[in-house]
Amino acid sequence: MQIVMFLVPLMLILVALGIGLFSWAVKNGQYDDLEGPAHRILYDDDKDMIPDEARTDKPADTPGTTQQSDDREETGTGEEKAGKE
């Protein structure tokens, strides 16, 4: 029973020391990723920045695109066209 009275405080001191060393390492940047940003530049994540006219992988036309809305305006009667102008 006397060994338990010695080991419990020793364990608590070691845990506190481990937590202290870990927090010190995190604050000083020991776990920062230095190579990640250099490799991340090689990933192709700029598809949304390419204009639709220049894309080689054109997306399928979906309802509500600008081309279809223009086509709907042209199919109206002459009175509707005159009212819009």
C-alpha positions as CSV (number, residue, x, y, z in Angstrom):
1,M,0.0,0.0,0.0
2,Q,2.9,2.3,0.6
3,I,4.0,1.9,-3.1
4,V,0.6,3.2,-4.3
5,M,1.1,6.3,-2.2
6,F,4.4,6.9,-4.0
7,L,3.3,5.9,-7.5
8,V,0.1,8.0,-7.8
9,P,1.8,11.4,-7.2
10,L,4.7,10.3,-9.4
11,M,2.2,9.5,-12.2
12,L,0.4,12.8,-11.8
13,I,3.7,14.7,-12.0
14,L,4.7,12.8,-15.1
15,V,1.4,13.4,-16.8
16,A,1.6,17.1,-16.0
17,L,5.1,17.2,-17.3
18,G,4.0,15.5,-20.6
19,I,1.1,17.9,-21.1
20,G,3.5,20.8,-20.4
21,L,6.0,19.6,-23.0
22,F,3.3,18.9,-25.6
23,S,1.9,22.4,-25.2
24,W,5.3,24.0,-25.4
25,A,6.0,22.0,-28.6
26,V,2.8,23.2,-30.2
27,K,3.4,26.8,-29.2
28,N,6.9,26.8,-30.7
29,G,5.7,25.4,-34.0
30,Q,7.2,21.9,-33.7
31,Y,4.2,20.3,-35.4
32,D,3.9,22.9,-38.3
33,D,3.8,21.4,-41.8
34,L,6.6,23.0,-43.7
35,E,6.3,20.8,-46.9
36,G,2.6,20.8,-47.3
37,P,2.2,24.3,-48.9
38,A,5.0,23.5,-51.3
39,H,3.2,20.4,-52.5
40,R,-0.3,22.0,-52.4
41,I,0.6,24.4,-55.2
42,L,0.7,21.4,-57.6
43,Y,-2.9,20.4,-57.1
44,D,-5.3,21.5,-59.8
45,D,-8.1,23.2,-57.9
46,D,-8.8,26.2,-60.2
47,K,-11.5,24.6,-62.4
48,D,-14.0,27.2,-61.2
49,M,-11.8,30.0,-62.4
50,I,-11.6,28.8,-66.0
51,P,-14.1,30.7,-68.2
52,D,-16.8,28.5,-69.8
53,E,-15.7,29.4,-73.3
54,A,-12.2,28.1,-72.6
55,R,-13.1,24.8,-70.9
56,T,-12.3,21.6,-72.7
57,D,-14.6,19.6,-70.4
58,K,-17.8,21.5,-70.9
59,P,-20.5,20.7,-68.4
60,A,-23.9,19.4,-69.6
61,D,-26.5,22.1,-70.1
62,T,-28.8,22.3,-67.1
63,P,-32.2,24.0,-67.0
64,G,-31.9,27.7,-66.2
65,T,-28.6,28.4,-67.9
66,T,-28.2,31.7,-69.8
67,Q,-28.3,30.1,-73.2
68,Q,-31.7,28.5,-72.6
69,S,-33.1,31.7,-71.1
70,D,-32.0,33.6,-74.2
71,D,-33.7,31.0,-76.4
72,R,-36.9,31.3,-74.5
73,E,-36.9,35.1,-75.1
74,E,-36.5,34.6,-78.9
75,T,-39.4,32.1,-79.2
76,G,-42.0,34.7,-77.9
77,T,-44.4,36.4,-80.2
78,G,-43.7,39.7,-81.8
79,E,-45.9,41.6,-79.3
80,E,-43.9,40.2,-76.4
81,K,-40.7,41.2,-78.0
82,A,-42.0,44.7,-78.7
83,G,-43.1,44.9,-75.0
84,K,-39.7,44.0,-73.7
85,E,-37.9,46.6,-75.8
